[in-house]
């Protein structure tokens, strides 16, 4: 696994690249592949092994298998726990990474990352357009957006300070909107 940190409006987002066939060893999974989800907030932020997490899957595919039940969850580009359910409880999981996989995550780290503000998923398909309001803080994790003729590419934070703008997705786009 390769981890890279990216700034996002005073917070840190972590980009995780997992190679095909690689065994996941991540603090969110914990010892012996047991993931302890102690709480899920109303907006979908999961408290896992003591830290708050938001995951956004960008490319590839992961299959999570609950060892006790055999139930499978497939995480593909666009999967995000802000809009998908994660159950509270202990999850003894096996993760199959069938192809190179990239996801972004953030979690509360008292020494390096402050408490997350409310965030939401930004998802727009190629050719789509929308009005982004003034003072919107958008972190574009994947894709290319056209903002008034300027091309904004992945892994970039964009603050819309000078009024509402129409944005057009040149490619499928994924990211987060920070509401603070």
NUMARLO-101554 format. One record per residue (C-alpha): residue number from 0; z, y, x; residue in one letter; chain. Coordinates in steps of 0.05 Angstrom, whole numbers, plus 5000, padded with zeros to 4 digits. Each point is the difference from the previous one (the first is absolute). Example, Ala and Ser with C-alpha at 12.3 -4.5 7.8 and 13.67 -1.06 7.14 Angstrom:
<atom><pos>0</pos><up>5156</up><north>4910</north><east>5246</east><code>A</code><unit>A</unit></atom>
<atom><pos>1</pos><up>4987</up><north>5069</north><east>5027</east><code>S</code><unit>A</unit></atom>
***
This chain:
<atom><pos>0</pos><up>5000</up><north>5000</north><east>5000</east><code>X</code><unit>A</unit></atom>
<atom><pos>1</pos><up>4984</up><north>5070</north><east>5023</east><code>X</code><unit>A</unit></atom>
<atom><pos>2</pos><up>5040</up><north>5059</north><east>4974</east><code>X</code><unit>A</unit></atom>
<atom><pos>3</pos><up>4980</up><north>5073</north><east>5005</east><code>X</code><unit>A</unit></atom>
<atom><pos>4</pos><up>5039</up><north>5059</north><east>4973</east><code>X</code><unit>A</unit></atom>
<atom><pos>5</pos><up>4967</up><north>5059</north><east>4965</east><code>X</code><unit>A</unit></atom>
<atom><pos>6</pos><up>5032</up><north>5066</north><east>4978</east><code>X</code><unit>A</unit></atom>
<atom><pos>7</pos><up>4998</up><north>5016</north><east>4926</east><code>X</code><unit>A</unit></atom>
<atom><pos>8</pos><up>5031</up><north>5066</north><east>4978</east><code>X</code><unit>A</unit></atom>
<atom><pos>9</pos><up>5064</up><north>4990</north><east>5041</east><code>X</code><unit>A</unit></atom>
<atom><pos>10</pos><up>5004</up><north>4925</north><east>4988</east><code>X</code><unit>A</unit></atom>
<atom><pos>11</pos><up>4972</up><north>4940</north><east>5037</east><code>X</code><unit>A</unit></atom>
<atom><pos>12</pos><up>4950</up><north>4951</north><east>4973</east><code>X</code><unit>A</unit></atom>
<atom><pos>13</pos><up>4990</up><north>4935</north><east>5039</east><code>X</code><unit>A</unit></atom>
<atom><pos>14</pos><up>4931</up><north>4968</north><east>5004</east><code>X</code><unit>A</unit></atom>
<atom><pos>15</pos><up>5005</up><north>4925</north><east>5011</east><code>X</code><unit>A</unit></atom>
<atom><pos>16</pos><up>4941</up><north>4959</north><east>5023</east><code>X</code><unit>A</unit></atom>
<atom><pos>17</pos><up>5007</up><north>4925</north><east>4993</east><code>X</code><unit>A</unit></atom>
<atom><pos>18</pos><up>4948</up><north>4953</north><east>5030</east><code>X</code><unit>A</unit></atom>
<atom><pos>19</pos><up>4973</up><north>4942</north><east>4961</east><code>X</code><unit>A</unit></atom>
<atom><pos>20</pos><up>5046</up><north>4940</north><east>5004</east><code>X</code><unit>A</unit></atom>
<atom><pos>21</pos><up>5057</up><north>5039</north><east>5031</east><code>X</code><unit>A</unit></atom>
<atom><pos>22</pos><up>5071</up><north>4984</north><east>4980</east><code>X</code><unit>A</unit></atom>
<atom><pos>23</pos><up>5034</up><north>5060</north><east>4970</east><code>X</code><unit>A</unit></atom>
<atom><pos>24</pos><up>5065</up><north>5019</north><east>5034</east><code>X</code><unit>A</unit></atom>
<atom><pos>25</pos><up>5021</up><north>5065</north><east>4967</east><code>X</code><unit>A</unit></atom>
<atom><pos>26</pos><up>5068</up><north>5028</north><east>4984</east><code>X</code><unit>A</unit></atom>
<atom><pos>27</pos><up>4980</up><north>5006</north><east>4927</east><code>X</code><unit>A</unit></atom>
<atom><pos>28</pos><up>4992</up><north>4925</north><east>4998</east><code>X</code><unit>A</unit></atom>
<atom><pos>29</pos><up>5064</up><north>4986</north><east>5038</east><code>X</code><unit>A</unit></atom>
<atom><pos>30</pos><up>5027</up><north>4937</north><east>5032</east><code>X</code><unit>A</unit></atom>
<atom><pos>31</pos><up>4970</up><north>4933</north><east>4979</east><code>X</code><unit>A</unit></atom>
<atom><pos>32</pos><up>4948</up><north>5036</north><east>4957</east><code>X</code><unit>A</unit></atom>
<atom><pos>33</pos><up>5053</up><north>5019</north><east>4949</east><code>X</code><unit>A</unit></atom>
<atom><pos>34</pos><up>4988</up><north>5068</north><east>4968</east><code>X</code><unit>A</unit></atom>
<atom><pos>35</pos><up>5061</up><north>5028</north><east>4964</east><code>X</code><unit>A</unit></atom>
<atom><pos>36</pos><up>4977</up><north>5050</north><east>4947</east><code>X</code><unit>A</unit></atom>
<atom><pos>37</pos><up>5065</up><north>5030</north><east>4977</east><code>X</code><unit>A</unit></atom>
<atom><pos>38</pos><up>4971</up><north>5056</north><east>4956</east><code>X</code><unit>A</unit></atom>
<atom><pos>39</pos><up>4935</up><north>5028</north><east>4974</east><code>X</code><unit>A</unit></atom>
<atom><pos>40</pos><up>5000</up><north>5073</north><east>4977</east><code>X</code><unit>A</unit></atom>
<atom><pos>41</pos><up>4967</up><north>5025</north><east>4937</east><code>X</code><unit>A</unit></atom>
<atom><pos>42</pos><up>4940</up><north>5023</north><east>5041</east><code>X</code><unit>A</unit></atom>
<atom><pos>43</pos><up>4993</up><north>4934</north><east>5037</east><code>X</code><unit>A</unit></atom>
<atom><pos>44</pos><up>5034</up><north>5013</north><east>5067</east><code>X</code><unit>A</unit></atom>
<atom><pos>45</pos><up>5031</up><north>4934</north><east>5023</east><code>X</code><unit>A</unit></atom>
<atom><pos>46</pos><up>5066</up><north>4994</north><east>5037</east><code>X</code><unit>A</unit></atom>
<atom><pos>47</pos><up>4989</up><north>4942</north><east>5047</east><code>X</code><unit>A</unit></atom>
<atom><pos>48</pos><up>5050</up><north>4974</north><east>5050</east><code>X</code><unit>A</unit></atom>
<atom><pos>49</pos><up>5036</up><north>5068</north><east>4994</east><code>X</code><unit>A</unit></atom>
<atom><pos>50</pos><up>4941</up><north>5047</north><east>5009</east><code>X</code><unit>A</unit></atom>
<atom><pos>51</pos><up>4954</up><north>5034</north><east>4950</east><code>X</code><unit>A</unit></atom>
<atom><pos>52</pos><up>4927</up><north>4978</north><east>5004</east><code>X</code><unit>A</unit></atom>
<atom><pos>53</pos><up>4933</up><north>5019</north><east>4973</east><code>X</code><unit>A</unit></atom>
<atom><pos>54</pos><up>4941</up><north>4957</north><east>5020</east><code>X</code><unit>A</unit></atom>
<atom><pos>55</pos><up>4926</up><north>5018</north><east>4991</east><code>X</code><unit>A</unit></atom>
<atom><pos>56</pos><up>4949</up><north>4947</north><east>5020</east><code>X</code><unit>A</unit></atom>
<atom><pos>57</pos><up>4936</up><north>5029</north><east>5030</east><code>X</code><unit>A</unit></atom>
<atom><pos>58</pos><up>4957</up><north>4942</north><east>5021</east><code>X</code><unit>A</unit></atom>
<atom><pos>59</pos><up>4998</up><north>4924</north><east>5004</east><code>X</code><unit>A</unit></atom>
<atom><pos>60</pos><up>5042</up><north>4954</north><east>4958</east><code>X</code><unit>A</unit></atom>
<atom><pos>61</pos><up>5070</up><north>4970</north><east>5002</east><code>X</code><unit>A</unit></atom>
<atom><pos>62</pos><up>5025</up><north>4944</north><east>4956</east><code>X</code><unit>A</unit></atom>
<atom><pos>63</pos><up>5075</up><north>4999</north><east>4988</east><code>X</code><unit>A</unit></atom>
<atom><pos>64</pos><up>5027</up><north>4933</north><east>4976</east><code>X</code><unit>A</unit></atom>
<atom><pos>65</pos><up>5070</up><north>4992</north><east>4971</east><code>X</code><unit>A</unit></atom>
<atom><pos>66</pos><up>5024</up><north>4936</north><east>5033</east><code>X</code><unit>A</unit></atom>
<atom><pos>67</pos><up>5046</up><north>4980</north><east>4942</east><code>X</code><unit>A</unit></atom>
<atom><pos>68</pos><up>4948</up><north>5007</north><east>4944</east><code>X</code><unit>A</unit></atom>
<atom><pos>69</pos><up>4932</up><north>4998</north><east>5035</east><code>X</code><unit>A</unit></atom>
<atom><pos>70</pos><up>4983</up><north>5066</north><east>4965</east><code>X</code><unit>A</unit></atom>
<atom><pos>71</pos><up>4947</up><north>5039</north><east>5038</east><code>X</code><unit>A</unit></atom>
<atom><pos>72</pos><up>4989</up><north>5075</north><east>5004</east><code>X</code><unit>A</unit></atom>
<atom><pos>73</pos><up>4935</up><north>5024</north><east>5032</east><code>X</code><unit>A</unit></atom>
<atom><pos>74</pos><up>5002</up><north>5068</north><east>5032</east><code>X</code><unit>A</unit></atom>
<atom><pos>75</pos><up>4931</up><north>5032</north><east>5008</east><code>X</code><unit>A</unit></atom>
<atom><pos>76</pos><up>4977</up><north>5071</north><east>5017</east><code>X</code><unit>A</unit></atom>
<atom><pos>77</pos><up>5033</up><north>5048</north><east>4951</east><code>X</code><unit>A</unit></atom>
<atom><pos>78</pos><up>5061</up><north>4955</north><east>4987</east><code>X</code><unit>A</unit></atom>
<atom><pos>79</pos><up>5062</up><north>5045</north><east>5000</east><code>X</code><unit>A</unit></atom>
<atom><pos>80</pos><up>5071</up><north>4985</north><east>4978</east><code>X</code><unit>A</unit></atom>
<atom><pos>81</pos><up>5002</up><north>5069</north><east>4966</east><code>X</code><unit>A</unit></atom>
<atom><pos>82</pos><up>4955</up><north>4970</north><east>4946</east><code>X</code><unit>A</unit></atom>
<atom><pos>83</pos><up>5011</up><north>4924</north><east>5008</east><code>X</code><unit>A</unit></atom>
<atom><pos>84</pos><up>5064</up><north>4964</north><east>4983</east><code>X</code><unit>A</unit></atom>
<atom><pos>85</pos><up>5046</up><north>4971</north><east>5052</east><code>X</code><unit>A</unit></atom>
<atom><pos>86</pos><up>5058</up><north>4961</north><east>4971</east><code>X</code><unit>A</unit></atom>
<atom><pos>87</pos><up>5071</up><north>5012</north><east>5022</east><code>X</code><unit>A</unit></atom>
<atom><pos>88</pos><up>5031</up><north>4941</north><east>5036</east><code>X</code><unit>A</unit></atom>
<atom><pos>89</pos><up>4993</up><north>4955</north><east>5060</east><code>X</code><unit>A</unit></atom>
<atom><pos>90</pos><up>4928</up><north>4979</north><east>5015</east><code>X</code><unit>A</unit></atom>
<atom><pos>91</pos><up>4988</up><north>4942</north><east>5047</east><code>X</code><unit>A</unit></atom>
<atom><pos>92</pos><up>4927</up><north>5016</north><east>5016</east><code>X</code><unit>A</unit></atom>
<atom><pos>93</pos><up>4942</up><north>4975</north><east>5040</east><code>X</code><unit>A</unit></atom>
<atom><pos>94</pos><up>4947</up><north>5051</north><east>5016</east><code>X</code><unit>A</unit></atom>
<atom><pos>95</pos><up>4928</up><north>4977</north><east>5014</east><code>X</code><unit>A</unit></atom>
<atom><pos>96</pos><up>4957</up><north>5051</north><east>5034</east><code>X</code><unit>A</unit></atom>
<atom><pos>97</pos><up>4930</up><north>4973</north><east>4990</east><code>X</code><unit>A</unit></atom>
<atom><pos>98</pos><up>4964</up><north>5059</north><east>5032</east><code>X</code><unit>A</unit></atom>
<atom><pos>99</pos><up>5019</up><north>5061</north><east>5041</east><code>X</code><unit>A</unit></atom>
<atom><pos>100</pos><up>5046</up><north>5040</north><east>4956</east><code>X</code><unit>A</unit></atom>
<atom><pos>101</pos><up>5023</up><north>5073</north><east>5002</east><code>X</code><unit>A</unit></atom>
<atom><pos>102</pos><up>5055</up><north>5031</north><east>4959</east><code>X</code><unit>A</unit></atom>
<atom><pos>103</pos><up>5040</up><north>5064</north><east>5002</east><code>X</code><unit>A</unit></atom>
<atom><pos>104</pos><up>5075</up><north>5001</north><east>4987</east><code>X</code><unit>A</unit></atom>
<atom><pos>105</pos><up>5057</up><north>5047</north><east>5003</east><code>X</code><unit>A</unit></atom>
<atom><pos>106</pos><up>5074</up><north>4985</north><east>4998</east><code>X</code><unit>A</unit></atom>
<atom><pos>107</pos><up>5064</up><north>5038</north><east>5007</east><code>X</code><unit>A</unit></atom>
<atom><pos>108</pos><up>5024</up><north>5001</north><east>5071</east><code>X</code><unit>A</unit></atom>
<atom><pos>109</pos><up>5062</up><north>5045</north><east>5005</east><code>X</code><unit>A</unit></atom>
<atom><pos>110</pos><up>4987</up><north>5018</north><east>5072</east><code>X</code><unit>A</unit></atom>
<atom><pos>111</pos><up>4925</up><north>5013</north><east>4998</east><code>X</code><unit>A</unit></atom>
<atom><pos>112</pos><up>4976</up><north>5008</north><east>4929</east><code>X</code><unit>A</unit></atom>
<atom><pos>113</pos><up>5034</up><north>5041</north><east>4946</east><code>X</code><unit>A</unit></atom>
<atom><pos>114</pos><up>5008</up><north>4978</north><east>4928</east><code>X</code><unit>A</unit></atom>
<atom><pos>115</pos><up>4932</up><north>4995</north><east>4967</east><code>X</code><unit>A</unit></atom>
<atom><pos>116</pos><up>4982</up><north>5052</north><east>4948</east><code>X</code><unit>A</unit></atom>
<atom><pos>117</pos><up>4968</up><north>4974</north><east>4937</east><code>X</code><unit>A</unit></atom>
<atom><pos>118</pos><up>4930</up><north>4974</north><east>5018</east><code>X</code><unit>A</unit></atom>
<atom><pos>119</pos><up>4943</up><north>4972</north><east>4959</east><code>X</code><unit>A</unit></atom>
<atom><pos>120</pos><up>4939</up><north>4959</north><east>5015</east><code>X</code><unit>A</unit></atom>
<atom><pos>121</pos><up>4934</up><north>5036</north><east>5012</east><code>X</code><unit>A</unit></atom>
<atom><pos>122</pos><up>4941</up><north>4955</north><east>4984</east><code>X</code><unit>A</unit></atom>
<atom><pos>123</pos><up>4929</up><north>5023</north><east>4989</east><code>X</code><unit>A</unit></atom>
<atom><pos>124</pos><up>4936</up><north>4960</north><east>5000</east><code>X</code><unit>A</unit></atom>
<atom><pos>125</pos><up>4936</up><north>5021</north><east>5037</east><code>X</code><unit>A</unit></atom>
<atom><pos>126</pos><up>4963</up><north>5052</north><east>4959</east><code>X</code><unit>A</unit></atom>
<atom><pos>127</pos><up>5061</up><north>5020</north><east>4960</east><code>X</code><unit>A</unit></atom>
<atom><pos>128</pos><up>5025</up><north>5071</north><east>4996</east><code>X</code><unit>A</unit></atom>
<atom><pos>129</pos><up>5062</up><north>5036</north><east>4977</east><code>X</code><unit>A</unit></atom>
<atom><pos>130</pos><up>5035</up><north>5067</north><east>5003</east><code>X</code><unit>A</unit></atom>
<atom><pos>131</pos><up>5058</up><north>5002</north><east>5049</east><code>X</code><unit>A</unit></atom>
<atom><pos>132</pos><up>5050</up><north>5054</north><east>4982</east><code>X</code><unit>A</unit></atom>
<atom><pos>133</pos><up>5025</up><north>5053</north><east>5047</east><code>X</code><unit>A</unit></atom>
<atom><pos>134</pos><up>5060</up><north>4979</north><east>5043</east><code>X</code><unit>A</unit></atom>
<atom><pos>135</pos><up>4981</up><north>4927</north><east>4996</east><code>X</code><unit>A</unit></atom>
<atom><pos>136</pos><up>5019</up><north>4960</north><east>5063</east><code>X</code><unit>A</unit></atom>
<atom><pos>137</pos><up>4951</up><north>4942</north><east>5009</east><code>X</code><unit>A</unit></atom>
<atom><pos>138</pos><up>5003</up><north>4949</north><east>5055</east><code>X</code><unit>A</unit></atom>
<atom><pos>139</pos><up>4932</up><north>4966</north><east>5004</east><code>X</code><unit>A</unit></atom>
<atom><pos>140</pos><up>5012</up><north>4931</north><east>5029</east><code>X</code><unit>A</unit></atom>
<atom><pos>141</pos><up>4930</up><north>4973</north><east>4990</east><code>X</code><unit>A</unit></atom>
<atom><pos>142</pos><up>4931</up><north>5028</north><east>4982</east><code>X</code><unit>A</unit></atom>
<atom><pos>143</pos><up>4961</up><north>5065</north><east>5004</east><code>X</code><unit>A</unit></atom>
<atom><pos>144</pos><up>5011</up><north>5058</north><east>4952</east><code>X</code><unit>A</unit></atom>
<atom><pos>145</pos><up>4955</up><north>5061</north><east>4991</east><code>X</code><unit>A</unit></atom>
<atom><pos>146</pos><up>5043</up><north>5061</north><east>4989</east><code>X</code><unit>A</unit></atom>
<atom><pos>147</pos><up>4956</up><north>5062</north><east>4988</east><code>X</code><unit>A</unit></atom>
<atom><pos>148</pos><up>4948</up><north>4973</north><east>5049</east><code>X</code><unit>A</unit></atom>
<atom><pos>149</pos><up>5050</up><north>4980</north><east>5053</east><code>X</code><unit>A</unit></atom>
<atom><pos>150</pos><up>5004</up><north>4925</north><east>5015</east><code>X</code><unit>A</unit></atom>
<atom><pos>151</pos><up>5072</up><north>4975</north><east>5005</east><code>X</code><unit>A</unit></atom>
<atom><pos>152</pos><up>5006</up><north>4932</north><east>5032</east><code>X</code><unit>A</unit></atom>
<atom><pos>153</pos><up>5055</up><north>4947</north><east>4998</east><code>X</code><unit>A</unit></atom>
<atom><pos>154</pos><up>5068</up><north>5006</north><east>5031</east><code>X</code><unit>A</unit></atom>
<atom><pos>155</pos><up>5006</up><north>5074</north><east>4986</east><code>X</code><unit>A</unit></atom>
<atom><pos>156</pos><up>5049</up><north>5043</north><east>4962</east><code>X</code><unit>A</unit></atom>
<atom><pos>157</pos><up>4970</up><north>5055</north><east>4957</east><code>X</code><unit>A</unit></atom>
<atom><pos>158</pos><up>5038</up><north>5057</north><east>4968</east><code>X</code><unit>A</unit></atom>
<atom><pos>159</pos><up>4962</up><north>5037</north><east>4945</east><code>X</code><unit>A</unit></atom>
<atom><pos>160</pos><up>5032</up><north>5068</north><east>5008</east><code>X</code><unit>A</unit></atom>
<atom><pos>161</pos><up>4945</up><north>5048</north><east>4978</east><code>X</code><unit>A</unit></atom>
<atom><pos>162</pos><up>4989</up><north>4980</north><east>4928</east><code>X</code><unit>A</unit></atom>
<atom><pos>163</pos><up>4975</up><north>4940</north><east>4962</east><code>X</code><unit>A</unit></atom>
<atom><pos>164</pos><up>4940</up><north>4963</north><east>5030</east><code>X</code><unit>A</unit></atom>
<atom><pos>165</pos><up>4949</up><north>4950</north><east>4975</east><code>X</code><unit>A</unit></atom>
<atom><pos>166</pos><up>5000</up><north>4939</north><east>5046</east><code>X</code><unit>A</unit></atom>
<atom><pos>167</pos><up>4945</up><north>4947</north><east>5001</east><code>X</code><unit>A</unit></atom>
<atom><pos>168</pos><up>5010</up><north>4931</north><east>5030</east><code>X</code><unit>A</unit></atom>
<atom><pos>169</pos><up>4943</up><north>4984</north><east>5048</east><code>X</code><unit>A</unit></atom>
<atom><pos>170</pos><up>5031</up><north>4930</north><east>5007</east><code>X</code><unit>A</unit></atom>
<atom><pos>171</pos><up>5056</up><north>4964</north><east>4966</east><code>X</code><unit>A</unit></atom>
<atom><pos>172</pos><up>5063</up><north>5039</north><east>5016</east><code>X</code><unit>A</unit></atom>
<atom><pos>173</pos><up>5073</up><north>4980</north><east>5002</east><code>X</code><unit>A</unit></atom>
<atom><pos>174</pos><up>5062</up><north>5038</north><east>5018</east><code>X</code><unit>A</unit></atom>
<atom><pos>175</pos><up>5064</up><north>5033</north><east>4975</east><code>X</code><unit>A</unit></atom>
<atom><pos>176</pos><up>5017</up><north>5066</north><east>4966</east><code>X</code><unit>A</unit></atom>
<atom><pos>177</pos><up>5067</up><north>5029</north><east>5022</east><code>X</code><unit>A</unit></atom>
<atom><pos>178</pos><up>5037</up><north>5037</north><east>4944</east><code>X</code><unit>A</unit></atom>
<atom><pos>179</pos><up>5047</up><north>5046</north><east>5037</east><code>X</code><unit>A</unit></atom>
***
